[in-house]
Amino acid sequence: QVQLVESGGGLVQAGGSLRLSCAASAIIFSIRTMGWYRQAPGKQRELVAEITSGGSTIYADSVKGRFTISRDNAKNTVYLQMNGLKPEDTAVYYCAARSKGLVRPDYWGQGTQVTVSS
């Protein structure tokens, strides 16, 4: 069964840190670009960071220097280390997998809530 399962969300004070994890089915993970998206209330879902199967990364400007995406290919897991969190980072964070040639992900996790208090 194809699935993505996120964990690690929660409530944290501004300036704090959280690490999100996403465990993926092997069939998803091995050949796909993995990413984290987020959606705040009343806003569109936006890309936070992506990492290719070869380890290349991209980040949204709003999180550069604060967030780090990584993947453990042996564990079929992708991580998002979030440091220096701000109230505007509050959102539901989604793990996603994007097949080669697609511009949008074709697999999504269920989402995990991240709330940053001021």
Secondary structure, DSSP 4 states (H G I P E B T S, - for coil): ---EEEE--EEEETT--EEEEEEE-HHHHTTSEEEEEEE-TTS--EEEEEE-TT--EEE-TTTTTTEEEEEETTTTEEEEEE-S--GGG-EEEEEEEE-TT-SS-SEE---EEEEEE-
